[in-house]
Amino acid sequence: MSDIISFEDFTKIDIRTGTIIEVNDFPKAKKPAYQLTIDFGKLGIKKSSAQITDLYSKEDLLNKQITAVVNFKPKQIANFVSECLVLGIENNNKEVVLLKSTIKTINGTPIN
């Protein structure tokens, strides 16, 4: 388990739903990854690098709604700037499974 945090610490994390509107290969990444462009509604468009190539094709991801942390500082990854962190969990094979709502929501909806 990670360090214990306060509820106030947790409230600083801004997790929102968004829809992937563009997916590109990321050949300069150290580990296989995609470059994602995600629509977060009123928050605007953000980009993210995601190591999800094992379970998802580019076609699978296009127009898929995901959840992401949207208030991290931008991070330079090779020649790409990642502006948010798409959330997922590792399965038994160490493949990343995306977290998403079971019902479509409005892009930019906060996770409470």
PEMORA-V621824 format. One record per helix or strand of 2 or more residues. SS is the DSSP state (~ for helix, > for strand). FROM is the first residue (numbers start at 0). TO is the last residue. If there is no record, write none. Layout:
SS_FROM_TO, SS_FROM_TO
This chain:
~_6_10, >_14_24, >_33_38, ~_40_42, >_44_49, ~_57_60, >_64_68, >_74_76, >_79_81, >_84_85, >_87_89, >_95_97
